[in-house]
Amino acid sequence: MRILYQRALAIQEQTLGPEHPEVATTLNNLALLYNYQGKYEQAEVLYQRALAIREQTLGPEHPEVATTLNNLARLYQDQGKYEQAEVLYQRALAIQEQTLRPEHPAVATILNNLAGLYQDQGKYEQAEVLYQRALAIREQTLGPEHPAVAVILNNLALLYNYQSKYEQAEALFQRGIAIDEKAYGLQHAEVATDLGNLAGLYQDQGKYEQAEVLYQRALAIREQILGPEHPAVATDLGNLADLYQDQGKYEQAEVLLQRALVIREQTLGPEHAEVATTLNNLAGLYQSQGKYEQAEVLYQRALTIREQTLGPEHPEVAVILNNLADLYQSQGKYNESLQLLQRAKALEEH
């Protein structure tokens, strides 16, 4: 895919000129791919160039400019650069509201993304207001049974889950599942995502049997439609492993995490941020079993990957610092633990 985009870019630059709007479109698509691969610096360069082209050729208030701003904001959000992301989301929102209309579906998309940013920062009240507005827009313009409505329902349900509002969350998850099953059928990737979210809600409430049934169903759907080596399958394996770990089923959890790790290393590369996530989870599993040396090796590797891919100031770096500090404390390495905790605290307060 990357090679095709690069080839298309070269052709367009040669035939249309380096500042043509079509060049900006290809730059944007290539940047999206780099973002997915965790190549954030390369993605940012392309987004910035696409933004400059669109502002120059289309004007600073054009909806396509808003689209690029939204994508660049998401990149910053993924890197934990929340202030920079918010500025861009707000500008994109203002453009879409002014050039389209306040109730346009494109406005709902940016509201949803901005709500996700607030959610990542623990600003739950602000996030809920935006999710509710986005939901109302999509229901009004697209109809209450549209799959785009299900996306907002799931996001709002996840927000309620984080706040332990389990009944509200479950109702929204169930409605989202019903919409997606009707729209896509029972064996669709979106349905698998919905099932995994509801399973997570049940897991948080200690309803392990109900959670396992849904996780297993989500895994089966993804293996069938995407193949057993797809990165999304690794996500389902990780979720199921976490459930088993909560129940003390360590051997079953380890098998799943090892498989997830192999999938992510092979498909995403050994230095991808998602590989660090699996390493961190596997390290936590080993720590739970008192396998401290094995846990430390994995935490250290996960830390290195996150520092390299996300930057040393990213909130996800603080997560691993805290986990490694807890491991050192369990081993009686109090000085090492304190140093990591202090660094993690500084990141969290940043």
Residue pairs with C-beta under 8 A, 6 or more apart in sequence:
1 33
2 30
2 33
2 34
5 26
5 29
5 30
5 33
6 30
8 26
9 23
9 26
9 27
9 30
12 20
12 22
12 23
12 26
13 20
13 23
16 22
16 23
17 23
19 53
19 56
19 57
20 53
20 57
21 53
21 54
21 57
21 58
21 64
23 53
24 49
24 50
24 51
24 53
24 54
24 57
24 64
24 68
25 50
27 46
27 47
27 49
27 50
27 53
28 46
28 47
28 50
28 67
28 68
28 71
30 46
31 42
31 43
31 44
31 46
31 47
31 50
31 71
31 75
32 43
32 71
34 40
34 42
34 43
34 46
35 43
35 71
35 74
35 75
35 78
37 268
37 269
37 272
38 268
38 269
38 271
38 272
38 273
38 274
38 309
40 75
40 78
40 79
40 309
40 310
43 75
44 72
44 75
47 68
47 71
47 72
47 75
48 72
50 68
51 65
51 68
51 69
51 72
54 62
54 64
54 65
54 68
55 62
55 65
58 64
58 65
59 65
61 95
61 98
61 99
62 95
62 99
63 95
63 96
63 99
63 100
63 106
65 92
65 95
66 91
66 92
66 93
66 95
66 96
66 99
66 106
66 110
67 92
69 88
69 89
69 91
69 92
69 95
70 88
70 89
70 92
70 109
70 110
70 113
72 88
73 84
73 85
73 86
73 87
73 88
73 89
73 92
73 113
73 117
74 85
74 113
76 82
76 84
76 85
76 88
77 85
77 113
77 116
77 117
77 120
78 310
79 310
79 311
79 314
80 310
80 311
80 313
80 314
80 315
80 316
82 117
82 120
82 121
85 117
86 114
86 117
89 110
89 113
89 114
89 117
90 114
92 110
93 107
93 110
93 111
93 114
96 104
96 106
96 107
96 110
97 104
97 107
100 106
100 107
101 107
103 137
103 140
103 141
104 137
104 141
105 137
105 138
105 141
105 142
105 148
107 137
108 133
108 134
108 135
108 137
108 138
108 141
108 148
108 152
109 134
111 130
111 131
111 133
111 134
111 137
112 130
112 131
112 134
112 151
112 152
112 155
114 130
115 126
115 127
115 128
115 129
115 130
115 131
115 134
115 155
115 159
116 127
116 155
118 124
118 126
118 127
118 130
119 127
119 155
119 158
119 159
119 162
124 159
124 162
124 163
127 159
128 156
128 159
131 152
131 155
131 156
131 159
132 156
134 152
135 149
135 152
135 153
135 156
138 146
138 148
138 149
138 152
139 146
139 149
142 148
142 149
143 149
145 179
145 182
145 183
146 179
146 183
147 179
147 180
147 183
147 184
147 190
149 179
150 175
150 176
150 177
150 179
150 180
150 183
150 190
150 194
151 176
153 172
153 173
153 175
153 176
153 179
154 172
154 173
154 176
154 193
154 194
154 197
156 172
157 168
157 169
157 170
157 171
157 172
157 173
157 176
157 197
157 201
158 169
158 197
160 166
160 168
160 169
160 172
161 169
161 200
161 201
161 204
164 204
166 201
166 204
166 205
169 201
170 198
170 201
173 194
173 197
173 198
173 201
174 198
176 194
176 197
177 191
177 194
177 195
177 198
180 188
180 190
180 191
180 194
181 188
181 191
184 190
184 191
185 191
186 221
187 221
187 224
187 225
188 221
188 225
189 221
189 222
189 225
189 226
189 232
191 221
192 217
192 218
192 219
192 221
192 222
192 232
192 236
193 218
195 214
195 215
195 217
195 218
195 221
196 214
196 215
196 218
196 235
196 236
196 239
198 214
199 210
199 211
199 212
199 213
199 214
199 215
199 218
199 239
199 243
200 211
200 239
202 208
202 210
202 211
202 214
203 211
203 242
203 243
203 246
208 243
208 246
208 247
211 243
212 240
212 243
215 236
215 239
215 240
215 243
216 240
218 236
218 239
219 233
219 236
219 237
219 240
222 230
222 232
222 233
222 236
223 233
226 232
226 233
227 233
229 263
229 266
229 267
230 263
230 267
231 263
231 264
231 267
231 268
231 274
233 260
233 263
234 259
234 260
234 261
234 263
234 264
234 267
234 274
234 278
235 260
237 256
237 257
237 259
237 260
237 263
238 256
238 257
238 260
238 277
238 278
238 281
240 256
241 252
241 253
241 254
241 256
241 257
241 260
241 281
241 285
242 253
242 281
244 250
244 252
244 253
244 256
245 253
245 284
245 285
245 288
250 285
250 288
250 289
253 285
254 282
254 285
257 278
257 281
257 282
257 285
258 282
260 278
261 275
261 278
261 279
261 282
264 272
264 274
264 275
264 278
265 275
268 274
268 275
269 275
271 305
271 308
271 309
272 305
272 309
273 305
273 306
273 309
273 310
273 316
275 305
276 301
276 302
276 303
276 305
276 306
276 309
276 316
276 320
277 302
279 298
279 299
279 301
279 302
279 305
280 298
280 299
280 302
280 319
280 320
280 323
282 298
283 294
283 295
283 296
283 297
283 298
283 299
283 302
283 323
283 327
284 295
284 323
286 292
286 294
286 295
286 298
287 295
287 323
287 326
287 327
287 330
292 327
292 330
292 331
295 327
296 324
296 327
299 320
299 323
299 324
299 327
300 324
302 320
303 317
303 320
303 321
303 324
306 314
306 316
306 317
306 320
307 317
310 316
310 317
311 317
313 347
313 350
314 347
315 347
315 348
317 347
318 343
318 344
318 347
318 348
321 340
321 341
321 343
321 344
321 347
322 340
322 341
322 344
324 340
325 336
325 337
325 338
325 340
325 341
325 344
326 337
328 334
328 336
328 337
328 340
329 337
